[in-house]
């Protein structure tokens, strides 16, 4: 009688123990962080340099407003409110009539 391959005793007799194979090495490549820090330091240095240049650069001289346009006065009001008062005073001297002038339009209107 020939042994049946499904027979348990047959399988146990054919079993040959052997050493297990070693586990595969898991090789993880760790990159150096030096390039990251180099780029970060260069970026910070560039930012500091740009900010220091911008902070040190003098403001361009403010040009006097000769024509009273809404855009020019708005820009002046946002940038320098004190200069806006001086500009409005200059504009009013030119465009409004002089109330103290003898024979002026306001004197004619004030007559009863």
C-alpha positions in Angstrom: 0.0 0.0 0.0 1.3 3.4 -1.0 1.2 6.2 1.5 -1.5 8.8 1.0 -0.2 12.4 0.7 -3.1 13.6 2.8 -2.0 11.2 5.6 -0.7 13.1 8.7 1.8 10.5 9.6 3.3 10.6 6.1 3.6 14.4 6.3 5.3 14.2 9.7 7.8 11.7 8.4 8.7 13.8 5.4 9.1 17.0 7.5 12.7 18.1 7.8 13.4 21.0 10.1 15.7 23.7 8.8 17.0 27.0 10.0 14.8 30.0 9.3 16.3 32.5 6.8 17.4 35.8 8.3 14.9 38.7 8.2 15.5 41.1 5.3 17.4 44.1 6.3 15.3 47.2 6.1 17.6 49.9 4.9 16.2 53.4 5.4 18.2 56.2 3.8 18.2 59.2 6.2 18.9 62.4 4.4 21.0 65.1 6.0 19.1 68.2 7.1 22.1 70.4 6.4 20.7 71.6 3.0 17.4 72.5 4.6 19.1 74.6 7.4 21.4 76.2 4.8 18.4 77.4 2.7 16.5 78.5 5.9 19.4 80.6 7.1 20.0 82.1 3.7 16.3 83.1 3.5 16.3 84.6 7.0 19.5 86.6 6.1 18.0 87.9 2.9 14.8 88.9 4.7 16.8 90.8 7.4 18.9 92.5 4.7 15.8 93.6 2.7 14.0 94.9 5.8 17.0 96.8 7.0 17.4 98.5 3.6 13.8 99.4 3.5 13.8 100.8 7.0 16.9 102.8 6.4 15.9 104.3 3.0 14.8 107.9 3.5 11.3 108.9 2.4 11.2 110.8 -0.9 10.5 114.5 -0.5 6.8 115.3 -0.5 5.9 117.3 -3.5 3.7 120.3 -2.9 0.2 119.9 -4.2 -0.5 122.7 -6.7 -3.7 121.4 -8.1 -6.3 120.2 -5.6 -7.4 116.8 -6.9 -9.2 114.3 -4.8 -6.6 111.6 -5.4 -3.7 113.8 -4.4 -5.4 115.1 -1.3 -6.5 111.6 -0.3 -3.0 110.2 -0.7 -1.6 113.1 1.4 -4.3 112.6 4.1 -3.3 108.9 4.4 0.4 109.5 4.3 0.9 112.7 6.3 -2.2 114.4 7.9 -0.1 117.4 9.1 1.0 118.2 5.6 -2.6 117.9 4.5 -3.6 120.9 6.7 -0.8 123.0 5.3 -1.8 122.0 1.7 -5.4 122.9 2.4 -4.3 126.3 3.8 -2.3 127.0 0.6 -5.1 126.0 -1.6 -7.7 128.1 0.2 -5.5 131.2 -0.1 -5.5 130.8 -3.8 -9.0 129.7 -4.5 -11.1 131.5 -1.9 -11.7 135.3 -2.1 -9.8 137.5 0.4 -12.3 138.8 2.9 -10.1 141.7 4.0 -9.5 143.2 0.6 -10.9 146.6 0.0 -13.3 146.6 -2.9 -13.5 142.8 -3.1 -16.6 140.8 -3.9 -17.4 140.2 -0.3 -17.4 143.9 0.5 -19.9 144.5 -2.3 -22.1 141.8 -0.9 -21.9 143.1 2.6 -23.3 146.5 1.7 -26.9 147.0 2.7 
